[in-house]
Amino acid sequence: MLVSVLTVNTGSGYWNPIILLITILIIFLLIYILRSLGRRGFTPSGDKSKAFLSGNKEIADHHIKASNLYWGFTTALSGLYSLARRLHTGDVSDYVLWFIIVLAVSFIISVGVI
């Protein structure tokens, strides 16, 4: 009776907080059991604590630079990027000013539409 009272019909299914909590507890219990099966006394030192990179020693050989990864975007939007570089000053007060201007324009547009 208590379970049916706490079940909420959301229109696209049912949600029961008690079943959700029981499921979360079971998941945490399984995680705890799995963790307890690990080797005790492991100390991360030397090569044991490094990330496994499929046997490759150097990570620099497998690093993809952002300039290569986003080449299409930067080439297509180069005009916008050059404008953004000219407007970039590094001064926080300029960014706050731009935020206020954009917020004011957004407010004016939203009030004008409604």
N, C-alpha and C positions, 0 to 999 in steps of 0.2 A: 504494500500500500504506500509506504514512504517513497519508494523508488518511482512509482507512477506519479506521485504528487510533485516530485522534484524534476521531472522530465519536462523540458521546454520544447514546444513545437515552434520551429523557426520559419515555417513555410517552405523550406527546402530540405527539411530533415528534422531529426530530433537531437537534442543536446541534453545530456544528463551529467551534472557536475560530479556526482558520486562515482559513476562509471569512469569518468575522465581521471579523477584522483586515483582510483584503484589501478587504472592502466598505467599512470605515471609511476606509482609505487612499484608495480611489477617491473617496469622498464628499469628503474633505478636499482632494484634488487638484482636483476639480470646483469646489469653493468657492474655492480659490486662483486657478484660471484665471478664474472669474467676477469675483473681486475685482480681478485684474490688468487687466481690461478697463475699469475705472473711470478717470475723469479724474485725472491726476496734478496736483499743485500746488493742490488745492482747499483754501481756507482758510475755515473756518466763521466768517462775520462778518455782522452785520446781519440782514436777513430770511432769508438763506440758511440760517441755523442754527436757525430756529424751526420748530416742528412745524406741519405743514399741517393746518388745521382746515376743510377744504372751502371756503376763501375767507373764512371768518368771522374777524374781527379779535379779538373778545373771547371768551375762554374762559368767562367768568362766565355768559354767556347759556346755555351748554350744560352747565353743571355741575348734576348731580342730587344734591341733598342727601340724606344718609343718613336723615334724618327722613321724607322723602317716599318713599324707596326701601323702607324697612322699616316703613312705617306699619302694615301688617297684623300683623306680628309684635309690634311694641311695644304695639299696642292689645290684642291677644289675651293677651299675657303681661304686662300692666301690673302685676298683683299681684306677680309674681315680680320685676319690675324695681324696684318700690318697696321690696320686702324687700332686694334686693341693694344699693340705694342706702343703706338704713339700716345695713346691715352693713359697707359700705365705709368704711374709716377712713384708708386711705392709708399705714398703717404696715406695713412688710414683715414684722415679727414676727407680726402677726395673720394674715397670709396663710400663713406657715410653720406656725402653729398649726393653721389650718384644713386645710392639706395633710396634716399628721400625723394629725389626727382622721379625715379621709376615708380615708387610707391604712390606719389601724388598723381602721376599720369594714369596709373592703373585705377586709382580711386575715381578720377574724373571720368574715365571711360566706363567704369562699372556703374557710376551714378547716372551717366548719360544714357546708358543702354536700358536701365530699369526705369 
